[in-house]
């Protein structure tokens, strides 16, 4: 699948036309380009011209999202200064509007059960245009490091930032990401999109990351070595969506090697072409890279996209055929009807049995997003217990947690753990099952387990320099599975 993340969509003098309206709605250069537009990606490119006429914003770029390295801090009990969370739920009003309130940049019909797949763009209030210069300097610095010499004749320009929402059947918001658009002055007819890996807009992603990483760190696994790149951690993500989860993991954990499995080629195309996921990650069926990175891809993603492998495959087929042993597995695989495929949670399915054999025997950890299509919440934004008997979430929690993942993955061993936590603002739960978390003994009860997980969560916040509190996502609605 030959895809490119960068696409020529700007007139010859982009600085003079972006951000202001012309009488006919576009510049002469844009009109000339529209005459050359051909296939689907041309539609995406054309939309950028329209959308950036109104794009404006207001705050600083968090440096953690850009750096290919990590700003590690020594662990301490001191209160740290938290960086601003651009994915905080308070910004949800910017991208939770109706499709008519945004600009559709991609729209097509899936033949893999996801119905109509679309990507809708909304203006982002952050970062402010006042701070775009710092991003331009970062791009320039990265370029010079790659070229291994100073490049006074090359400059980079930021066009702006947007929210991009991936929708199924116009109703289900499958993913939301923030993207940066930038271009090189020496190539003014092309721009590149860069998804902002530090920005997790959906709370359930933060819940999966917080609960999952705190758990594996509690299983005598040295996560610090993986964070610094001293050792590799093999991670499998089932379900691509917009790509926020695998991109966050690869960006924050230098030793993370992340395989992503997505059954729908249209979702893969949408994440790369319209949501700024690295194109170099796409793999062919023969196991080779589908495309070579261009200059902008290398500037934006060098050090990260080499560790991302995006496979178009059925999850069950992939797990049955791979020989890789995974330290962590994240499962987020709902279709256009918000259905979690039965074969991904049936305790007798080949998928779960194969997954169990592919997990590390000492610390293998599985995290599953469990979703219910309901807006009924308690005042503390958790799901009412009565819904456990009436909504899909309750059905899946009982079947997946009790009958499937814990029984198949952990088995009847003395060591192992299974629990769920509820997600704020959404009717989602994160299911976590792991090996190696010793729960035997008189003192190993729910409170001791929670205390261990919470302690690890504080360490994670410091080590990864997270903009959100892991503790807040672990303590909410914690239910231990016997």
VENVENHU-V881690 format. One line per field, one symbol per residue. ss: DSSP state (a for helix, b for strand, c for the rest). phi: phi as a letter, one per 30 degrees, with the letter a starting at -180 (. if undefined). Layout:
# VENVENHU-V881690
ss=???
phi=???
This chain:
# VENVENHU-V881690
ss=cccccbbccccccaaaaccccccccccaaaaaaacccccaaaaaaaaaaaacccccccccccaaaaccccccccccccccccccccccaaaaaaccccaaacbbbbbbbccccccbbbbbbbbcccccaaaaaaaaaaaaaaaaaaaccccccccbbbbbbbbbbbbbcccbbbbbbbbbbbbbaaacccbbbbbcccccccaaaaaaaaaaaaaaacccccaaaaaaccccbbbbbbcccccaaaaaaaaacccbbbbbbbccaaaaaaaaacccccaaabbcccccbcccccaaaaaaacccaaabbbbbccaaaaaaaccccbcbbbbccbcccccbcaaacccccaaaaaaaaabcccccbbbbbbbcccccccccccccaaaaaccaaaaaaaaaaaaaaaaaaaccccbbbbbbbbcccccbbbbbbbbbbbcccccccaaaaaaaaaaaaaaaaaaccccccaaaaaccccbbcc
phi=.dcbdcbdbcddcdddcdibdceciadddddddedcdbcedddddedddddddcdbaaaddddddcddcbddbddacddcddddcdceddcdddbcddeddcbdcaaacdccjcidcbbccbdcdbddedcddddddddddddddddiadbdccbcbcdlbbdbcdbchicdddabbcbccbbcddbdcbbbcbddddccdceddddddddddddddcchcddeddddidbcbcbcccjchdjdddddddddcdcdcccccbdcdddedddddcbideddddcdedicddbcddddedddbejcddccbccdadddddddcdcdccdbbccbbccdcicdeedcbddcdddddddddcdedcbebcbbdcbbdbcdbdedhcdeddddccceedddedddddccedddddicddckababbdcdibdbbccbbbcjddcdjddcceddddddddddddddeddchddbcdedcdddidbdcd
